Amino acid sequence: MNPVQKLFSCFSDSNTLKFPKNFLWGTATAAFQIEGHPDEYAQKLSDWAQWLDKPEKVLPSNGNGDAVKHIEHLEEDLALIHDLGAGAYRFSFNWATIHRGQDEFHEETLLFYKNLIEGLKAKEDSSKKPIRIFATLIHFVLPSWLADQGGWQNPNTACEFNNYTNVLLDLFGEDIEDWITINEPNIFLGFGYESGIWPPGKTKDWTGYLRAYQGLLTGHELAYKSIKAFNPNYRVGFSQNMYFFQSLQEAVVEALNQDKSSDQASDNQSSSAVEAGASDSEKPGESQEKLVRRSDLDKIPTVIRNQLHNWSFIESCLEIDCLDFLGVNYYTRFIYKFSTIARDPANPDLLSDLWGNLEKAPADYVDAFTKTKPKYNSLGWEIFPEGLYRVLASHKFKQLIGDLPVYITENGYSHIEKEDKLDLEDDYRVDFIKSHLQALHKCMNEGLNLQGYFYWSLIDNFEWALGMDPRFGLIHVDQKTYKRTPKKSYYYYSELIKQNAVKLG
C-alpha cells in the first residue's frame, strides 16, 4: 500500500467519500467565452471575432462578442466566486485583446485583469479568503494579426507568445504561481486542421496540422522556460482534452458480460451472444471468427485517435522536460466502428481519414459509477464517468504520468433550456459532479496524484461553434438582461467544498 492509498484508507466509508485536507476545489472559465469585448468583435482583433460572422460555422445566437458580459459584471461575478467557497479559480487571459500588434499591449485590457486578480486575491477586502489562481495563457483564441500570418504554423507566433507571456509575468507574476500555457492543443488542431469547423478552417490539412503542432509545442516550451526563469518554484503545465476511446465490439462484449460473476460466465455469455447473432447459414465458430476480425478492425480508429488526441502532446512535453503538472479536461466516451467511408464526427460533409464511424453506446451498458444505462446531455455526449476512471487508471496514463501532479481542469454538464423554463433545478448536473468525483476518488485510492478539481464552468457562456444555447454553468445567465442566478448545482458544489467530501446516495 503506497502513501496515497494509506491516506485514503482512513478517509472512506460506504456513504461518504472524503478528500485530502489540501485537495483543491475550483471552477473554470475562458476569456472569449464569458468576457464580452465589443471592440474585439467590431475591430476583428481575433480569429474568433472574425469567425462569428460565418453563420455556416457558428450557430445562432452567437452573442456577437458579448458573451455574458463578464467585464461589465466583474464585481458581481467576483462576489459569486468568493461566495462559492472554492479555493481556486481558473481563468484565461485574452491574448488577442491584450496584444494588438507587435510590441503593442493594450493598457485598458491589462487594467481589467489587474482588477480581476486583485479581486481574487482579496487585496482590498481582508474579510475574504484569497483564491488561488490558475491562469491560462491561451484558450484557443489567436490575435488576428498573427492568425493572418499563418497562426501557429508560423514560427514567429511562438516567439510572440513568449513576448506576451513575459509581459504578463512582469505585471502579474507576483500574484500567480500556477500557469497553464495552452488549453487543449489537440482540440484546436483537430477542429482547425482536420474537420475545419474552427479557425483556421482547414480540412484534412495534415501538413498544417503538424506545423501548427510544432508551433504550439515551441510556444509551450518558451513560455515554460520564461515562467521558470521568473520563479523556478512556479508550476507550469497545460490542459489536455481526454476522451475515453473504445471500439464498438469491445463495448458490446463488455455490456453483455457486465452482470456475470466470473470469467467463465463472461466467456459463455460472450459466446452465446455471438451465436445468437449468427445467421442461419453460419456456424458458431465462423461467427466467432467474424467477431474477432471485426474487433481487431474496430481497434484501428481507437488506437489512432488515442495516440493522436490523448497522448502525443503529453509525450512531447515530457520529452522536452517542460511539464510540472498535467491538466485533464474530460467530458465523455467516444465509441468507434471501423469503416473506410466513415464521416468525420465533427463535420459530416467530410470523409474521415481516420477510418472510424462514431457509434452510440450499447443500450444495455451500465456505467460503473452511475449504475445506469447510457444517458446523454443536450449535446449528445454520453454521461460516462467510468471513462474518466479508465483513462486515468490506464497503464498508458500511469506509464506516462507516474507521480506527476494531475488536476481536472475541466469537467462539466451541458443543458439547453426549453422556451422560458429556467435551468435552475439542475439535479442532472449535481448527479454528474457526484459520479465523476466518485470515479476520481477511486483513482486516488489507487495511487493517482490528483491534487484538484475544477468544474466547467462557473457561469453559462459562449460555447464556440455551438453558440450561446448550451449551458454548462453553475450560475445561470439571462441572455437578454444578463442577470446572474446561482443554480441548485452551485449550492450543492459549495456545500461539497465545505465538507470536502462527496455523500453518495
Secondary structure, 3 states (H helix, E strand, C coil): CCHHHHHHHCCECCCEEECCCCCEEEEECCHHHHCCCHHHHHHCCEHHHHHCCCCCCCCCCCHHHCCCCCCCCHHHHHHHHHHHCCCEEEEECCHHHHEEECCEECHHHHHHHHHHHHHHCCCCCCCCCCCEEEEEEECCCCEHHHHCCCHHHCHHHHHHHHHHHHHHHHHHCCCCCEEEEEECHHHHHHHHHHCCCCCCCCCCCHHHHHHHHHHHHHHHHHHHHHHHHHCCCCEEEEEEECCEEEEHHHHHHHHHHCCCCCHHHHHHHHHHHHHHHCCCCCCHHHHHHHHHHHHHHHHHHHHHHHHHHHHHHHHHHHHCCCCCEEEEECCCEEEEEECCCCEECCEEEEECCCCEEEECCCCCCCCCCCCCCCCECCCCCECCHHHHHHHHCCHHHHHHHCCCCEEEEECCCCECCCCCCCCCCCHHHHHHHHHHHHHHHHHHHCCCCEEEEEEECCECCCCHHHCCCCECCCEEECCCCCCEEECHHHHHHHHHHHHCEEECC
